[in-house]
Amino acid sequence: MRYLELIQERQEKNTSLASVMHAAKKAKEQLSYDAKDAIQHWQSSGWDTGPLEKSFRSNNEIAKDITSVGQGIRDALHSAFGNTITLYRGQRNYEQHELSSNRILFSWTSDSRVATAFAHNQKLTREISDAEIKQAVDQYNRLGWCKFGPYRYKKIVDAPGYYMIYNKRETVTDGDEATMEADFKRDQTERLEYNKRIKEQGQVVKADVPVDHIVWVTNDLNCKEFIVKLNPLDIQ
């Protein structure tokens, strides 16, 4: 029952986000050329040194235009989510100096997967469980073949104790049945260590962000980005 509730909650959230993104798209049409250009620079990685950050630091006409027009987006957010919305921010460890600077604006997202991808800068590999290893070895012992990861292992009839490894239809190499389980275990360990190294490169911060702190919302790059007056250091 809880699973169905989670599915419904996700669908409702997506519908609410869609209404916010629609409001943001309409609001963008009302911005001045310079204000649109400042947001575009932000999306092109011009965060701490770009015109949007500089504008809000000096509270110039660009900042005032974005703040005024952006009220329509905040109104849509209030209607859809109330006074706060759960957002995520992916941070890489070498960027800590940026957090302690006098930056005003920070990029957040409503999609935890986007934050995770940004934090780690690389895709995590699929980890392998002990149960998967046991299932593969047991099947090989029964049937003379098994699939493990992206590879297929097949017993060599003319060479007892050995098998061939195939990637789709291509032969990769051969192997020794005596070390099959150990080889699978080594693959498991290597994947865990790889993911650990990637995860150590960054972290994901989660926060219930006040809607009134949100400057702008965009999904132009399919990342559900929220530009927010909220330094992650203030909520850790």
NORKATA-V974151 format. One record per run of one state. SS is the DSSP state (H for helix, E for strand, C for the rest). FROM is the first residue (numbers start at 1). LEN is the number of residues. Records with the same first field share a line. If there is no record, write none. Layout:
BEGIN
SS=FROM-LEN  FROM-LEN
END
This chain:
BEGIN
C=1-1  29-4  44-7  59-2  70-1  82-2  100-6  110-2  121-9  144-1  149-2  156-6  168-2  200-2  219-6  229-3  235-2
H=2-27  33-11  51-8  61-9  71-11  93-7  112-9  130-14  177-23  211-3  232-3
E=84-9  106-4  145-4  151-5  162-6  170-7  202-9  214-5  225-4
END
